[in-house]
């Protein structure tokens, strides 16, 4: 009888760490599946942004550049972007919360200087 309270507490903790996140994840997936249709902009789980051209049973065709279409599984869709998020930005522009650094890709090591 003394052990019943710790067992109940353990079950409650397990519920909040296992069941609640699974339900939230299932709800997010259901929302994603319901709203995934041709014409929406998405970001994949590997960071590619594009516009959905076609949704099949388990596959999505995504246009990532004009005339460039890739096929991916629906499980690779990370999230649906809002129109503001999907709007292209001019080259060299920086969005809110982003920064430009001078050591970007292709900058290579600093050239040696002679004294």
N, C-alpha and C positions, 0 to 999 in steps of 0.2 A: 504494500500500500504506500510505503514511503517513496518508492521509485516512480510512482505514476506521474507526479508533477514534472520531474526531469524528462521523462519520456514524452510527455505532452509538449513541453517546451522545445525539445529536440525536433519533434514532428512539425511544430509551427515554424521553426527556423528553416528546416528543410523545404517546407512549402514555399516560403518567401524567397529562398535562393534557387529553387528548381522550377516549381510550377508557375509562379507569377512571370518570370522572364520568358518561359516557353509560350505562355499565352500571349504576351505582348509581341513576341516575335511572330507568332502565327497570325495575329491581327494585322501587323505591318505587311506580311506577305499577302494576306487576303486583299488588303487595300491596294497593294502594288499590282496584283493580278487583275483586280477589277478596273484599274485605271490605265493599264498598259494597252495602248491601241495606236494605230497608225497616226502619225503626225505629232506625237508628243516627243519632247526631248528628254533624254535620259543620260545618266552617267553609269558606266559599268563598274563592277567591283574592282576592276583593274585600271580605272581612271580614264577610260575613253568616253568622250562625250559625242553624242550624235542624235539623229532624228530617226524614230522608228518608222520603217516603211511598211512592214508586214509582221503580224504576230500569228504564228502557227501554234499547234498544240503544245510543243515544248521548245520551240525555236523562235528567235527574233531576228529580223533583217534590219540592220542599222546602217544608215548612211552617215559616214563620219567626215566626208568631204564631198563636194559636188562630183557625182559619178562614182564614188568609192563606197561600195556596200560590203559589209561583213555580216556573217551569220554567227550567232551565238546562242547558247542555251539560255532559257528564261532565268535560270538560277544565277546567271552572271550579271543580271540587271541589279544595280545598286540602289538607285532611287530615281524617281521622276523629278525633273527640274521644273521650276516655275518659269514662266516666260522671261522674267527679269534675269534669272540665273542662266538661261539658255541663250540670251542675246549675245551675239559676238561683240567683242571689244576691239577697238582699233589696236593695231600692233604697237607695242611699247607702252600701252596704258596699264595702270595698276589699279586693281580693285580695292575696295575697303578691306582693311586688315591684311593687305599684302605689302610686300616691300620688294624693291629691285635691288639686287646686289651686283657689284661689278665682277664677281667671280663666277659668272654663269657658265653654262656648258660651252665648251670649246675655247675657253679662255687660256687653258694650258698653264704651264708653269711660268713664273715670271722670268723675263729675259735677264741674263746676267749683265751686270753693269761693270764697266771698266773704270778704274780710278786712276 
